[in-house]
Amino acid sequence: DLFPTGGMHTPGSTPGKGLVSFVSLEFLYHLILPTITLIIYYLATLLLIIQNKMLEVIDNDFVLMARAKGLAPHLVIFKHAARNAIMAVVALSSPMIGFAVSGQLTVEQAFNWPGLGKLLVQSAASDDYPVLQATFWVLTVLVVFLNFVLDISYRYFSHRIRFYRRL
């Protein structure tokens, strides 16, 4: 009974109107369990990817060369190994965005939260095709936009990618 297991507000309470209902302490209290659920899943996935890629990168020649130069161990790890391992995380973040958006459906159903996932399930159950199409369209635009932002961010994570201007 430490945290509420469902809903956005306590039953019987009157939430505020508009944005006020989303910044109240009651709303934030109900947000704790769904947030922890999502954070644990996606953080564990990213940490496993980072660990796997770091184990691959740590045996490469450029890391051995950095060690042979006498660089401090933390500099070898962060400046050489992690910088090259982070690209795998950035590349796999793109499909994870799609999984995160579609995975909200499970969290919304488990914690009884209203949202796009719940709207999707209700409209599929009632054969409401225009709402289904609009929901899929919103999710598609969101995923495509976030993938575009991720592709642009490759430049900042990798020193090997450069933008060239045509003359």
C-alpha positions as CSV (number, residue, x, y, z in Angstrom):
1,D,0.0,0.0,0.0
2,L,3.0,2.3,-0.4
3,F,2.0,3.4,-4.0
4,P,-1.3,3.3,-5.8
5,T,-1.5,0.5,-8.4
6,G,-3.8,2.2,-10.9
7,G,-5.4,5.3,-12.2
8,M,-4.1,8.9,-12.5
9,H,-6.0,10.2,-9.4
10,T,-7.3,8.8,-6.2
11,P,-10.9,7.5,-6.6
12,G,-13.4,10.1,-5.3
13,S,-11.0,13.0,-5.6
14,T,-11.7,15.9,-8.0
15,P,-8.7,16.5,-10.2
16,G,-8.0,20.1,-11.3
17,K,-8.8,21.3,-14.8
18,G,-6.4,21.4,-17.7
19,L,-2.7,21.4,-16.9
20,V,-3.2,21.8,-13.2
21,S,-4.3,18.2,-12.9
22,F,-0.9,17.0,-14.4
23,V,1.3,19.0,-12.1
24,S,-0.4,18.2,-8.8
25,L,1.3,16.1,-6.2
26,E,-1.5,13.5,-6.4
27,F,-0.8,13.0,-10.1
28,L,2.9,12.7,-9.5
29,Y,2.3,10.2,-6.7
30,H,0.3,8.0,-9.1
31,L,3.0,8.4,-11.7
32,I,5.8,6.7,-9.6
33,L,5.0,3.1,-10.4
34,P,4.5,3.4,-14.1
35,T,7.7,5.5,-14.4
36,I,9.7,3.0,-12.4
37,T,8.4,0.1,-14.5
38,L,9.5,1.8,-17.8
39,I,12.8,3.0,-16.4
40,I,13.9,-0.4,-15.2
41,Y,13.1,-2.1,-18.5
42,Y,14.7,0.4,-20.8
43,L,17.7,1.1,-18.5
44,A,18.4,-2.6,-18.2
45,T,18.3,-3.0,-22.0
46,L,20.6,-0.1,-22.6
47,L,23.1,-1.3,-19.9
48,L,23.2,-4.8,-21.4
49,I,23.9,-3.3,-24.8
50,I,26.7,-1.0,-23.4
51,Q,28.3,-3.9,-21.5
52,N,28.3,-6.1,-24.6
53,K,29.7,-3.4,-26.8
54,M,32.4,-2.4,-24.3
55,L,33.6,-6.0,-24.0
56,E,34.0,-6.0,-27.8
57,V,35.7,-2.6,-28.1
58,I,38.1,-3.1,-25.1
59,D,40.1,-5.6,-27.0
60,N,40.6,-3.5,-30.1
61,D,44.1,-2.2,-31.2
62,F,43.4,1.5,-30.5
63,V,42.5,0.7,-26.9
64,L,45.7,-1.3,-26.5
65,M,47.6,1.5,-28.1
66,A,46.1,4.0,-25.6
67,R,47.1,1.8,-22.8
68,A,50.6,1.4,-24.2
69,K,51.0,5.2,-24.4
70,G,50.5,5.2,-20.6
71,L,47.2,7.0,-20.5
72,A,45.3,6.7,-17.2
73,P,42.8,3.8,-17.1
74,H,39.8,6.1,-16.8
75,L,40.9,8.1,-19.9
76,V,41.3,4.9,-21.9
77,I,37.8,3.7,-20.9
78,F,36.0,7.0,-21.4
79,K,37.9,8.7,-24.2
80,H,38.6,5.7,-26.4
81,A,36.5,2.7,-25.6
82,A,33.2,4.3,-24.5
83,R,33.3,6.8,-27.3
84,N,33.2,4.0,-29.9
85,A,30.8,1.8,-27.9
86,I,28.2,4.5,-27.6
87,M,27.5,4.4,-31.3
88,A,25.9,0.9,-30.9
89,V,23.6,2.4,-28.2
90,V,22.7,5.3,-30.4
91,A,22.0,3.0,-33.3
92,L,19.8,0.6,-31.3
93,S,18.0,3.6,-29.7
94,S,16.1,4.0,-32.9
95,P,14.1,0.7,-32.7
96,M,13.8,1.2,-29.0
97,I,11.9,4.4,-29.5
98,G,9.3,2.4,-31.5
99,F,9.2,-0.2,-28.8
100,A,8.9,2.5,-26.1
101,V,6.0,4.1,-27.8
102,S,4.2,0.9,-28.5
103,G,5.2,-0.5,-25.1
104,Q,3.2,2.2,-23.4
105,L,0.1,0.2,-24.2
106,T,1.1,-2.5,-21.7
107,V,1.9,0.0,-19.0
108,E,-1.3,1.9,-19.6
109,Q,-3.3,-1.3,-19.3
110,A,-1.5,-2.6,-16.3
111,F,-1.8,0.7,-14.3
112,N,-5.2,1.7,-15.7
113,W,-3.9,5.0,-17.3
114,P,-5.8,6.8,-20.0
115,G,-3.6,7.3,-23.0
116,L,-3.0,6.5,-26.7
117,G,-2.5,2.8,-25.9
118,K,-5.8,2.5,-24.1
119,L,-7.5,4.5,-26.8
120,L,-6.1,2.1,-29.4
121,V,-7.4,-0.9,-27.5
122,Q,-10.8,0.6,-27.0
123,S,-11.2,1.7,-30.6
124,A,-10.0,-1.7,-31.9
125,A,-12.6,-3.5,-29.7
126,S,-15.4,-1.2,-30.9
127,D,-14.3,-1.3,-34.6
128,D,-13.8,2.5,-34.6
129,Y,-11.5,2.7,-37.7
130,P,-11.1,6.5,-38.0
131,V,-9.8,6.6,-34.4
132,L,-7.5,3.7,-35.1
133,Q,-6.1,5.4,-38.2
134,A,-5.6,8.6,-36.3
135,T,-3.9,6.9,-33.4
136,F,-1.6,5.0,-35.7
137,W,-0.8,8.1,-37.7
138,V,0.1,10.0,-34.5
139,L,2.4,7.2,-33.4
140,T,4.0,6.9,-36.8
141,V,4.7,10.6,-37.0
142,L,6.2,10.5,-33.5
143,V,8.5,7.6,-34.3
144,V,9.6,9.0,-37.6
145,F,10.3,12.4,-36.1
146,L,12.3,10.9,-33.2
147,N,14.3,8.7,-35.6
148,F,15.1,11.8,-37.6
149,V,16.4,13.5,-34.5
150,L,18.4,10.4,-33.7
151,D,19.9,10.3,-37.2
152,I,20.9,14.0,-36.8
153,S,22.5,13.3,-33.4
154,Y,24.8,10.7,-34.9
155,R,27.1,13.5,-35.9
156,Y,27.6,14.5,-32.3
157,F,28.3,11.0,-31.1
158,S,30.7,9.9,-33.7
159,H,33.9,11.7,-34.8
160,R,33.9,9.7,-38.0
161,I,30.7,11.2,-39.4
162,R,31.0,14.6,-40.9
163,F,28.6,16.8,-42.9
164,Y,30.1,18.0,-46.2
165,R,29.0,20.9,-48.3
166,R,28.9,20.6,-52.0
167,L,30.7,23.3,-53.9
